[in-house]
Amino acid sequence: MKARASARGVRLCVILVIAAMLPFSFTGTAAARNQSDPQDFFGIVGRDPWYEYNTDPAQWPNQVNQTFMDSMNAGMQNLGARWERIEIHGEYDQPVGPGRIDYSKTDWFIQQDAPSHGLKILAVLGTGIVADLDKTYQFNHINDPLDASGENLYSRAYVQRAHEIVSHYGDAVGAYEILNEPNANLLLSQETHGATAAVNPIAYGRVVTDIYSAEKAAHPNVQFIAGSLLYDDHGTAQHLTWLQQVMASPAVQQYVQQHKHFPWDGVSIHPYNLPASGVLTQIGVLHNTQASHGDGTPIWVTEIGMPAAPPDWTSYGIMDPTSDEQQQATFLHDVYTALRDQAPYVDHVFWFKYEDFGSGDTYANWGLVRLRDSSLRYGPDATPWPRKLAYSVYQSLARPGASPAAPVPAPANQGPGLLDFPPTGHTLSGPFLTYWQNHGGLSMFGYPTTEVFYVQGRAVQYFERARFEYWPEFQGTPYEVQLGLLGRYVTRNRTFPTFGPPAQPTGPDRVYFPQTQEYLAFGFKTYWEQHGGLAMFGYPISPEIQETNPADGKTYTVQYFERARFEYHPEFKGTPYEVELGLLGNEVLSAPGWYR
């Protein structure tokens, strides 16, 4: 990803010369986006299971960390991705020869877990499938001189290893990507000390032709994707020059003459460093380049992304998006909708990537989520936290019904343990239902406005006037379910006057809280005491103030607490509704930081 080559390659005139050399007497296979499954358009780059081998030796000794990987696949399923891109890795432990693949590191993931979450696998056959402990198999040897058949030692080893992998997995892998960014490869640049970053297009043409010729007939349902081009942002169109040189290579041309189509099922690209409109434009340029050479295979965008750091942690689990989170979310939305709606020749778009990656406090912030706490990462509640704003945008496009705020169908079997609320399309059950019923129900909290979801590994559910949080560490106590700190959140940017302790003891209608230097008095004090007090609402964090209610535009006397806002409604004087909780749940749900 994001390998960078220097501005090099031939100019447009040479591109046109190469184009003129290619035959135009045939047409390629038409693009075939899956119209019956709109989710099939959505892919995401995941974490290679190879990196999670023996990362939890207590639970998964000498195995892939299945708890963690299953949690990630479940997260991708909930996100709405249908495809997951991973890379196959070899083992660097063979002193002689091209290395080996330890399939135990990927079998469970590819053959069992990903399918259980409805995920298809795009497997990258990268430089790592041929191990380089034996220096004669370092990747730079792909550019060694070619023999009369257009091969060398490395290219033959690579094709043989690809055959081994494809034969092992069969249809369990939906598609293979043949090398990663071969036109501008970072490893190749490193191994040649910057002398070259591009694989010889003649050698690549022979590799891709040999793989396709050998494997497609045996595995007709598997797709083989060429290119994985890194978009050249230096203005030289090097990636297009390189692709056309591959198209003009002897092996590819011989295949084309015999079969009347190119030896791949699609061409992939990584269009980094472009605005969303530029992505659409450059994908169109690639498509036109293919079409001008008779290649009608679809385009796969197998990496596209923008980094964004999430905000600092908060005590209330609601975090306002950072400016770069907002930019990331806008970019994701614009790219996916543009390519989906205006580029029918694009079959799949893979966001790079699912999770921020790195170690310690150093992160590459390309993900839609961050897994910051090792206890959450490897524990049974290994839920992503925080989700970035772009996560909810991706989900709104790929699987909008999966959002916790999306209404759900009425359950077929309602009973004492499950209530359905048609006015909001949500349900209530378990400890939250018990708490709701025992602490005032509809008149206190209003209707549920989300289903249960998880924030920092903790189950939460929103209501019109509150957020419920489940604290299993306090199971069997009054604190098993607690109200979220919505009062703290909605007043996070406000400052209220505070007061010193009273000179004289307060009377029965007034109490002082040194913890927040605020008073609670009269009707609000009575309501606070009668409906749960400190355990329910927390401390007062403001005095009584006059405030315009955002729900109806009227001005009321209100007072903020850590977990609620009290409102005095004189129109209901003498009734149980004279004091009500404000609609803080609705207010928070209207802000983008609630879905963390």
Secondary structure as UniProt FT lines:
FT   HELIX           12..21
FT   TURN            35..36
FT   HELIX           38..41
FT   STRAND          42..45
FT   HELIX           49..52
FT   TURN            57..59
FT   TURN            61..62
FT   HELIX           66..79
FT   STRAND          83..87
FT   HELIX           103..105
FT   HELIX           108..113
FT   HELIX           114..116
FT   TURN            117..118
FT   STRAND          120..125
FT   HELIX           127..129
FT   HELIX           135..137
FT   HELIX           139..143
FT   TURN            148..149
FT   HELIX           153..169
FT   HELIX           170..172
FT   STRAND          175..178
FT   TURN            182..183
FT   HELIX           186..191
FT   TURN            192..194
FT   HELIX           201..215
FT   TURN            216..218
FT   TURN            220..221
FT   STRAND          223..230
FT   TURN            233..234
FT   HELIX           238..247
FT   HELIX           250..259
FT   STRAND          266..270
FT   HELIX           276..292
FT   TURN            293..294
FT   STRAND          299..304
FT   TURN            315..316
FT   HELIX           323..342
FT   TURN            344..345
FT   STRAND          346..351
FT   STRAND          357..359
FT   TURN            360..361
FT   STRAND          362..364
FT   TURN            365..366
FT   HELIX           374..378
FT   TURN            380..381
FT   HELIX           389..398
FT   HELIX           400..402
FT   TURN            404..405
FT   TURN            416..417
FT   STRAND          418..421
FT   TURN            422..425
FT   STRAND          426..429
FT   HELIX           430..438
FT   TURN            439..440
FT   HELIX           441..445
FT   STRAND          453..455
FT   TURN            456..457
FT   STRAND          458..463
FT   STRAND          467..470
FT   HELIX           472..474
FT   TURN            475..476
FT   TURN            478..479
FT   STRAND          481..483
FT   HELIX           486..490
FT   TURN            491..493
FT   TURN            508..509
FT   STRAND          510..513
FT   TURN            514..517
FT   STRAND          518..521
FT   HELIX           522..530
FT   TURN            531..532
FT   HELIX           533..537
FT   STRAND          545..548
FT   TURN            550..552
FT   STRAND          555..561
FT   STRAND          565..568
FT   HELIX           570..572
FT   TURN            573..574
FT   TURN            576..577
FT   STRAND          579..581
FT   HELIX           584..589
FT   TURN            592..593
//
